[in-house]
């Protein structure tokens, strides 16, 4: 099954759900996500999303896929144009800061401020 077909199939399942029975919604969440989620976790995600199965499934996968470290940055000091200094209107200038990566991982290629 191709990705577009899968997306359409899942969207159709969401749009056809008309129940407000919370136990049915829990079962549907577990069916869609699989055995990786138990009833208590399914209920948690559903409550967090006002009992929207679509929102709960999206939240589940968003939170489960965060097994990476976000890049961090610590401001050290101004190099050019210090705090409180002004620049006249229409003046071209270059602002430079000294920052530091506080984490153990390198910043990803193309990371800009």
N, C-alpha and C positions, 0 to 999 in steps of 0.2 A: 504494500500500500504506500503510495507516495505521500509526501508531507501535506500537500494541498487537500488530498482526499481525507487524510487523517484529521486535519484541522476542521474541515467541513463536517465530518462525522461527529467530532466532539462538540462543535457548536450546535449541531442539530440536537444532540442529546441534551445540552443545556437548555435550549429554547423549548424543548418539548416537556420539560419538567413543570408540573403545575401543582405539586403537592406542597403543603405547609406542615406535614407530619414530620417532626424533627427526627424521629427515629429512621424514617425513610430517607431523609436527607443525609444522615450519618452513613447509612448503608450505601447510598449512591456515591458519596465521597470516597468511601473505602473501595468500592468497585472501580471507580475511575483512577484512583491513585495506586491501588494495589495493596499488597500485604505489608508494605513498608509503614503504613499508618494504622494505629489501633483505634478503637472506638473513642477513647478519651481524647486522643490527639485530633481525630476528625471533628469531634464536638467542639474542641478548642478553636480550630480554624474556622468552623462554621459560625460559632458565636462571635468571633473576631470580625467576621464579614457579614453580620446581620442575617445569618442563615442563607447566604447566597452561595450555592455550590460552586458556581463559576469563580467567584471571588476567593472562596476557600481553597480551591485547587490551585489557583494562581499564587496565592500567598504561600501555600505549602511548597510549591516548586521554587518560588523566589527565595524562601528561607533555607531550603535544603541545598540550593546551589551556591550558597555563599561560603564555599570552602577555600576561598582565596583571601589574601591580605590586600586591603586597599592601600595604595601608596599614602604616605604621610609626609608632612612638611612642618618644620618649625622655623619661625622667623627668628633670625639672629640679629640683623641690624640693617639700617639704610646705608647704602654705599654712596649713592648720589641723591641729591635733593632730600635732605633730612626732614624729620617730623616737624611740621609747623612752617617750613620754608614755602614761599609762594613762587609761582612762575607766571610772568605776565601773559595775558591773553594772546592767542595765536602764535605763541613761541613754541617751536619744536624742541623737544627735549627727550632724553633717554633716562628712564628711571631704573635704577638697579638696586636690588636687595640681596643680602646674603641670607640664604636659607639652608637648612640642613635636613637630610633624610634621617629621621629618628629610628627607622625600622631596620630589620635585618635584610630585607629584600631590596634589590635595585628598583628604581623607578622604571616603568615600562618605556620602550622606545616611543618617541614622539610625545612624551609627557611634557606639557607646557603650562605656564602660569598665565 
